Amino acid sequence: SGQAVLNVSLPAPPKGKTYEAWVAAPSAKRAGEFDGHTIRLTQRVPDGARVMVTVERSGGVDSPTSSPLLIVRA
């Protein structure tokens, strides 16, 4: 179905920042903000897509503004 959960263990994001998940297939689309632990992705994850995590300003952004901390391939 492409539904996915990301379960990681990251330290708390800096004040005023959040972790943001992305699904890239091929371009990056927002998949949700989270606190560094578990998130159910809001975007479908097709085979071969990359799931990425970046640190962004609180409230999130429309496209990644920093290098990914984590990249996994589906």
Secondary structure by P-SEA (a helix, b strand, c coil): ccbbbbbbbbccccccbbbbbbbbccbbbbccccccccccccccccccbbbbbbbbcccccccccccccccccc
